[in-house]
Amino acid sequence: MLTDVLPYLACPHCGGGLTASRTAVRCATGHGFDVARQGYVNLLSGRASVGGDSADMVASRAAFLDAGHYAPIARAVAGAAGDAGGCVADVGAGTGHHLAAVLDAVPDRVGLALEISKPALRRAARAHPHIGAVGCDVWGTLPVRTGTISVALNVFAPRNPAELGRILAPDGVLVVVSPTTEHLAGLVADLGLLTVPPDKAQHIAGQLAPGLRPSTQDTCEFELALSHGDVLSLVGMGPSAWHVGLDTVRERVAVLPEPVRTTASVVVTAFRRA
C-alpha cells in the first residue's frame, strides 16, 4: 500500500516529505498528486524520457512470470537481498513479481515499485499487500529520500548509477540481475532475437563503480521446457518483440518442436558501498 512507503518518498518538485489522503498525495508546500483508482501514484516531475512497456508487453510478462518459469531467479534475488528489514525499492519493477518474492522472504519489509509504464504500475500495485507503486522516470531523479533504501533491486531493467547510489542506505545492498551469453541461447539463434554482449557483467560493474562494488556474485542457470504460447509470452515481454516483430516470431515459433527446450542463465550480483 502507498501508506507503507510514504516515509521513503520525496516530492519530485521540492524534495519534501509526502502525506496521503484517500485520493491524493501531497507535500507541505502544496504539490499534489492524484492516486489512481488502481492504487498507484504518479510522481513524474515532467515529461518522461521513455514511454515504458506497452499493455501487451506487460500482459506477456505477467503470463510468463505468473506461470513460474523464472521462479529460480526470484529465489536467487530474494537470497541475495539478505534478511535486512526496511524498504525494498525495485527500480524498473515491471509487474512487481520479483519485488513480491523479496517481500515474502522477510515479512516486515515494505516494497516500493518504481516504474514508468502505467499498465505495469496497475499490476505492481496489486502484486503484494506491502507494495506501494509509484510512477517515475528511472533515468531521472527518483522521488525517493536519500539514503533510506535497505535493498534496491534492478532486474532486467535500466540502470541509473547515480540515483541507485543516492537512495541506498549506507549499509544497503543493490541486487542486479543480468543475462549471460548463454541465456536463452537456443531461442536467440532460432528466432533471431537480440544477443547479450560477452562483457555484460563487467560493464554493469564499471557503471556502478567506484561508489558500489560487487560483494557477492552467483550464476543462476536452469532448463526450461516451454509451450509455443510460453515462448511467445517470453519474447513479447522484452525488447526483442520490437526488434524482430511478433508476426515474424510467430512464424518461427510455429515450426519449433514442442515443448521448446532452452536454458535460462543469469548473473545475480549484490553490490555494496565501496
KATAKA-V250198 format. One record per pair of residues at least 6 apart in sequence whose C-alpha atoms are under 6 Angstrom apart, sorted by the first residue. I is the first residue (numbers start at 1). J is the second residue. If there is no record, write none. Layout:
# KATAKA-V250198
{{I,J} {I,J}}
This chain:
# KATAKA-V250198
{{1,130} {1,131} {1,132} {2,132} {5,132} {8,144} {8,145} {9,143} {9,144} {9,145} {10,16} {10,17} {10,143} {10,144} {10,145} {12,45} {12,143} {17,27} {18,26} {18,27} {19,25} {19,26} {23,34} {23,35} {24,33} {24,34} {24,35} {25,32} {25,33} {26,32} {35,41} {38,122} {39,125} {40,125} {40,133} {40,134} {41,134} {42,134} {42,135} {43,135} {43,136} {44,136} {48,137} {52,116} {52,117} {53,117} {55,119} {57,236} {57,237} {58,120} {60,233} {60,236} {60,237} {61,237} {64,233} {74,98} {78,102} {85,109} {86,109} {86,150} {87,109} {87,110} {87,111} {87,149} {87,150} {88,111} {88,151} {88,152} {89,111} {89,112} {89,152} {90,113} {90,114} {90,152} {90,153} {91,114} {91,154} {92,114} {92,115} {92,157} {93,113} {93,114} {93,115} {94,120} {95,120} {95,123} {95,124} {96,124} {96,127} {100,128} {103,109} {110,130} {111,130} {111,131} {112,131} {112,132} {112,133} {113,133} {114,134} {115,135} {115,136} {116,135} {116,136} {116,137} {125,133} {139,160} {146,166} {146,167} {147,167} {147,168} {147,169} {148,167} {148,169} {149,167} {149,168} {149,169} {150,169} {150,172} {151,172} {151,173} {151,174} {152,174} {153,174} {153,175} {154,176} {155,176} {155,177} {156,177} {156,178} {161,208} {173,271} {173,272} {174,270} {174,271} {175,269} {175,270} {176,268} {176,269} {177,267} {177,268} {178,266} {178,267} {179,266} {180,265} {180,266} {181,196} {181,198} {182,265} {183,264} {183,265} {184,262} {184,263} {184,264} {186,262} {193,240} {194,240} {211,273} {211,274} {212,271} {212,272} {212,273} {212,274} {213,271} {213,272} {213,274} {214,270} {214,271} {215,270} {215,271} {216,269} {216,270} {217,268} {217,269} {218,267} {218,268} {219,266} {219,267} {220,265} {220,266} {221,264} {221,265} {222,263} {222,264} {223,262} {223,263} {224,261} {224,262} {224,263} {225,259} {225,260} {225,261} {226,259} {226,260} {227,259} {235,241}}
